[in-house]
Amino acid sequence: MSLTPEQISRYSRHVRLPQVGLEGQEKLAKARVLIVGLGGLGSPASLYLAAAGIGTLGLAEFDAVEPHNLQRQILHGDADSGRSKLESGMESLRAINPGIQLIPHPEGVQADNAVDLFSQYDVIVDGTDNFPTRYLNNDAAFFAGKPLVYGSVFQFEGQVSLFEPRAGGPCYRCLFPQMPEPGTVPNCEEAGVFGALCGVIGSYQAMEAIKRIVGIGESLQGRLLVVDSLAQRHRTLKLKPDPQCPLCGEAPAITEIKADTYEWSCAEPETPAEESPMEVTVQDAHSLLQHENPPALLDVREDFEVAICKIDGARVIPLGELPERYTELDAKQPLLVYCHHGMRSLKAAHFLRSKGVETATSIAGGIDAWAREIEPGIARY
């Protein structure tokens, strides 16, 4: 592929770099990169990859833009609220660079399509924010034989690496062999995330992808870059392939993609009929609250969250205050507990039962599911 004079002019600041030159820019023009997720990390990564002249960008995303995304997902604007992230993102990327090809994948990455999808691209950029998809992306990239540019953010810390076990490096499972149990690690929606940090980590991912395609510099294969944005410190940890890795080790236990391997649910085992269930759906909770003698309702979110939205009639005791204040509750009255998505409320229900509140039951999905399925007028965040 030869660049046109217009393209040479557009990418001249790249072409002037001896390490890139015309040959490197032509490699970028031929390259096919898949970005999984157009959120906090996928936004900056896709913008810089489009601007760099990546010939084909695949965009895997099935979610819609919500107002609380806009604090960090710079690919989208206020007017995009409610729109498909894919539609909004493609519009923004075309505005950045109309000369590249954009391929939408509105179904996202699923267990039954991941390997075939990844096989169509040269590099995979993981912009996801949940463990099931992160493990699926890692495993699918391994089976497809493609390099995976990993990035993650949590509160004020970010991480970046390049996983390519077929080139001698480790994979994500070499660091974390198994998916954590649901509820043991809070996600960004529960713990918060420093918005500008997403720009830093997503940009690092774009750099790793570009370097890998052009074949320049020292990649993060075999290294984990850790960014502490509060202290403004960067440190690099050495990573080695794990011979015991269940995916890329010497005797792998994972030999194919199985959908049930990547399912993640907070649901508890079924409870005998005479006992109170540990979790109920929002529909069941709504039905119980309509009874003549309804259960009490406890909100374990923080005060600032309650200021955004709440369920009428709920008593508020933030989860962190519950060990000191649980005695304020009537241990004999049935109790429904909710939070944002159901993780904190499940912890609260377990704690309360250990203290004698045997009927404490978590509302699965929290107030976010309540807003989607019971009261659409409630603000979501």
C-alpha positions in Angstrom: 0.0 0.0 0.0 1.4 3.4 -1.0 0.3 6.5 0.8 -1.2 9.3 -1.2 0.3 12.8 -1.0 -2.6 13.9 1.1 -2.1 11.0 3.5 1.7 11.7 3.7 0.8 15.3 4.6 -1.8 14.3 7.2 0.6 11.9 8.9 3.8 13.9 8.3 4.6 14.3 12.0 4.7 10.5 12.2 6.6 10.1 8.9 9.2 12.5 10.1 10.1 10.2 13.0 13.0 8.0 11.8 11.6 5.0 13.7 8.3 5.3 11.8 8.9 6.9 8.4 6.8 6.1 5.4 7.2 2.3 5.9 5.8 2.5 9.4 2.9 4.7 8.4 2.0 2.3 5.6 2.0 -0.5 8.2 -0.5 1.4 10.2 -2.6 2.0 7.1 -2.7 -1.8 6.5 -3.4 -2.7 10.1 -6.6 -4.0 11.5 -7.2 -3.3 15.2 -10.2 -4.4 17.3 -11.2 -2.2 20.2 -13.4 -4.0 22.8 -15.6 -1.5 24.6 -16.0 2.2 23.8 -16.0 3.4 27.4 -13.4 5.0 29.6 -10.4 3.2 28.1 -11.8 2.5 24.6 -12.6 6.2 24.1 -9.1 7.6 24.2 -7.6 4.5 22.7 -9.9 4.7 19.7 -9.5 8.4 19.2 -5.7 8.1 19.0 -5.7 5.0 16.9 -8.0 6.7 14.4 -5.9 9.8 14.4 -2.8 7.7 13.9 -4.2 6.3 10.6 -4.9 2.7 11.6 -6.5 1.5 8.3 -9.3 -0.6 9.9 -10.8 -0.2 13.4 -13.2 -2.8 14.6 -15.5 -1.6 17.3 -17.2 -4.1 19.6 -19.8 -2.5 21.8 -23.4 -3.2 22.7 -24.1 -0.6 25.5 -25.8 2.8 25.4 -24.5 6.2 26.5 -25.6 7.3 30.0 -25.0 10.6 31.7 -22.7 9.1 34.3 -20.4 7.8 31.5 -19.5 11.4 30.4 -17.1 12.0 33.3 -14.6 9.8 31.6 -15.9 8.5 28.3 -14.7 11.3 26.1 -15.7 9.7 22.8 -19.3 10.7 23.6 -21.0 14.0 24.4 -24.0 15.2 26.4 -26.3 15.0 23.4 -25.4 11.3 23.0 -27.2 10.2 26.2 -29.4 7.3 25.3 -27.7 6.6 22.0 -25.8 3.5 21.2 -22.1 3.9 22.2 -21.3 2.3 18.8 -23.3 4.8 16.9 -22.0 7.8 18.9 -18.4 6.5 18.8 -18.4 5.9 15.0 -19.7 9.4 14.5 -16.9 10.9 16.6 -14.2 8.8 15.0 -15.3 9.7 11.5 -15.0 13.3 12.5 -11.5 12.7 13.6 -10.4 10.7 10.5 -12.9 10.0 7.6 -10.2 8.2 5.7 -10.2 5.0 7.9 -12.6 2.1 7.8 -14.8 1.5 10.8 -16.4 -2.0 11.3 -19.1 -2.1 13.9 -19.7 -5.2 16.0 -22.9 -4.4 17.9 -23.2 -7.8 19.5 -19.9 -7.1 21.4 -17.7 -10.0 22.3 -19.5 -13.2 23.2 -18.1 -16.7 24.0 -19.5 -18.1 20.7 -18.0 -15.4 18.5 -14.8 -14.3 20.3 -12.2 -16.4 18.6 -13.5 -16.0 15.1 -13.9 -12.2 15.7 -10.4 -11.8 17.1 -8.9 -13.8 14.2 -10.0 -11.1 11.8 -7.7 -8.5 13.4 -4.0 -7.9 14.0 -4.2 -6.5 17.5 -6.9 -6.6 20.2 -7.3 -3.6 22.6 -9.2 -4.5 25.7 -11.2 -1.6 27.0 -13.6 -3.6 29.2 -14.3 -3.0 32.8 -15.5 -6.3 34.2 -13.8 -9.6 35.0 -15.9 -12.1 32.9 -15.2 -10.2 29.7 -11.6 -9.5 30.6 -10.9 -13.3 31.0 -12.9 -14.0 27.8 -10.8 -11.5 25.9 -7.6 -13.0 27.2 -8.5 -16.5 26.4 -9.9 -15.7 22.9 -6.8 -13.7 22.0 -4.7 -16.7 23.0 -6.7 -19.2 20.9 -6.8 -16.7 18.0 -3.0 -16.1 18.3 -3.4 -12.4 18.6 -1.6 -9.9 20.9 -3.9 -8.3 23.5 -3.3 -4.8 24.8 -4.6 -4.9 28.4 -5.6 -1.9 30.4 -7.5 -1.4 33.6 -8.4 1.4 36.0 -9.5 1.3 39.7 -10.1 4.5 41.6 -6.7 6.4 41.2 -4.6 3.4 39.9 -4.2 2.1 36.4 -2.4 -0.8 34.7 -1.2 -1.5 31.2 0.5 -4.5 29.6 0.8 -6.5 26.4 -0.1 -10.1 26.5 1.2 -12.4 23.7 2.0 -15.8 25.1 2.6 -17.2 21.6 5.5 -14.8 21.3 7.0 -16.0 24.6 5.2 -13.6 27.0 2.7 -14.2 29.8 -1.1 -13.9 29.6 -3.5 -12.3 31.9 -4.1 -15.7 33.6 -0.4 -15.9 34.5 -1.1 -13.0 36.8 -4.6 -13.9 38.0 -5.3 -17.6 37.1 -8.9 -17.6 38.2 -11.7 -15.0 38.1 -12.4 -13.5 41.5 -15.7 -14.4 43.2 -18.5 -11.9 42.6 -18.6 -9.2 45.3 -15.0 -9.7 46.4 -13.6 -6.9 44.2 -15.7 -3.7 43.7 -16.1 -2.4 40.2 -15.7 1.2 39.1 -19.4 1.8 39.5 -19.1 0.8 43.2 -15.7 2.2 44.0 -15.4 5.2 41.6 -12.7 6.0 39.1 -10.6 9.1 38.4 -11.8 10.2 35.0 -8.6 11.7 33.6 -6.7 8.5 34.5 -8.8 6.7 31.9 -7.3 9.1 29.3 -3.8 8.2 30.5 -4.3 4.4 30.4 -6.2 4.4 27.2 -3.5 6.5 25.5 -0.9 4.0 26.7 -2.9 1.3 25.2 -3.0 3.1 21.9 0.8 3.6 22.0 1.4 -0.1 22.7 -0.8 -1.1 19.7 1.0 1.4 17.4 4.4 0.3 18.5 3.4 -3.4 18.1 2.2 -2.8 14.5 5.1 -0.6 13.4 7.6 -2.8 15.2 9.4 -0.1 17.2 10.5 0.4 20.8 10.3 -1.8 23.8 6.8 -3.2 24.4 5.1 -4.0 27.7 5.2 -7.7 26.9 6.5 -9.3 30.1 6.0 -6.1 32.1 3.1 -4.5 33.9 3.0 -0.7 34.0 1.3 0.6 37.1 0.2 4.3 37.3 -0.5 5.9 40.6 -2.2 9.1 39.6 -2.5 10.5 43.2 1.2 10.3 43.8 2.0 10.8 40.1 4.3 7.7 40.2 4.9 5.1 37.5 6.4 1.7 38.3 7.0 -1.3 36.1 6.7 -4.9 37.4 8.3 -7.8 35.6 6.0 -10.6 34.5 7.0 -14.1 33.5 4.9 -16.8 31.9 3.6 -19.2 34.5 4.3 -22.8 33.7 1.2 -23.7 35.8 -1.0 -21.2 34.0 -4.4 -22.9 33.2 -4.4 -21.4 29.7 -0.9 -21.0 28.4 1.0 -23.3 30.8 2.6 -26.6 30.2 -0.5 -28.6 31.0 -3.4 -26.3 30.3 -6.8 -27.0 31.8 -8.5 -24.5 29.5 -8.4 -25.8 25.9 -11.5 -24.1 24.4 -14.0 -21.3 25.0 -16.9 -22.5 27.1 -19.7 -19.9 27.7 -20.4 -21.0 31.3 -16.8 -20.4 32.2 -17.4 -16.6 31.8 -20.7 -16.3 33.6 -20.6 -14.2 36.8 -23.5 -13.9 39.1 -24.0 -12.7 42.6 -26.8 -15.2 43.1 -26.7 -17.4 46.1 -27.6 -21.1 46.2 -31.3 -21.8 46.4 -32.7 -21.5 50.0 -35.2 -23.9 51.5 -38.8 -22.7 51.3 -39.1 -22.1 55.1 -36.1 -19.8 55.1 -35.8 -16.3 53.8 -33.8 -16.2 50.5 -30.5 -14.3 50.5 -31.5 -12.5 47.3 -34.7 -11.6 45.5 -35.3 -9.9 42.2 -36.6 -6.4 42.0 -39.9 -7.7 40.8 -40.3 -9.9 43.9 -39.1 -7.1 46.1 -41.7 -4.7 44.6 -44.4 -7.3 45.2 -43.4 -7.8 48.8 -43.5 -4.1 49.4 -47.1 -4.0 48.2 -48.2 -6.3 51.0 -50.4 -5.1 53.9 -47.4 -5.8 56.2 -44.4 -5.0 54.0 -40.8 -5.7 55.0 -38.6 -2.8 56.1 -36.4 -1.3 53.4 -32.7 -0.5 54.0 -30.5 1.5 51.7 -26.8 0.9 52.3 -25.4 3.4 49.8 -23.5 6.5 50.6 -25.3 9.8 51.2 -24.3 11.3 47.9 -25.8 8.4 46.1 -29.1 8.7 48.0 -29.1 12.4 46.9 -29.2 11.2 43.3 -32.1 8.8 43.6 -33.8 6.6 46.2 -36.7 4.2 46.8 -39.4 5.8 48.9 -39.6 4.6 52.5 -36.1 3.3 52.7 -34.0 3.8 55.8 -30.4 4.8 55.0 -27.4 3.3 56.8 -24.3 3.3 54.6 -22.5 -0.1 54.5 -19.4 1.3 56.3 -21.6 2.4 59.3 -23.6 -0.8 59.5 -21.3 -2.5 62.1 -21.9 0.4 64.5 -25.6 0.9 63.7 -27.2 -2.5 63.0 -28.8 -2.5 66.4 -31.1 0.3 65.2 -32.9 -2.3 63.1 -35.7 -4.5 64.3 -34.2 -8.1 64.1 -37.8 -9.6 64.0 -39.1 -7.6 61.1 -38.4 -8.9 57.5 -35.8 -6.6 55.9 -35.0 -5.9 52.2 -31.6 -4.4 51.6 -30.5 -2.6 48.4 -27.5 -0.6 47.1 -26.5 0.4 43.6 -26.1 -2.9 41.8 -26.5 -5.5 44.6 -23.0 -6.2 45.7 -22.9 -4.1 48.9 -26.4 -5.1 49.8 -25.4 -8.8 49.6 -22.5 -8.1 51.9 -24.9 -6.3 54.2 -27.4 -9.1 54.2 -24.7 -11.6 55.2 -23.4 -9.4 57.9 -26.9 -8.7 59.3 -27.7 -12.4 59.4 -24.5 -13.0 61.3 -25.9 -10.6 63.9 -29.3 -12.2 64.2 -31.3 -10.4 61.5 -32.2 -13.7 59.9 -34.7 -12.2 57.4 -32.2 -9.7 55.8 -32.5 -10.2 52.1 -30.6 -8.4 49.3 -32.3 -7.0 46.2 -30.4 -8.3 43.2 -29.4 -5.6 40.8 -30.0 -2.8 43.3 -31.6 0.5 42.6 -30.2 0.4 39.0 -32.3 -2.6 38.2 -35.2 -1.0 40.1 -34.9 2.1 37.8 -34.8 -0.1 34.7 -37.7 -2.5 35.6 -39.9 -0.9 38.3 -39.6 2.9 38.2 -38.2 4.2 34.9 -38.4 7.8 36.2 -35.7 7.2 38.8 -32.3 8.8 37.8 -29.6 6.3 37.0 -25.9 6.9 37.7 
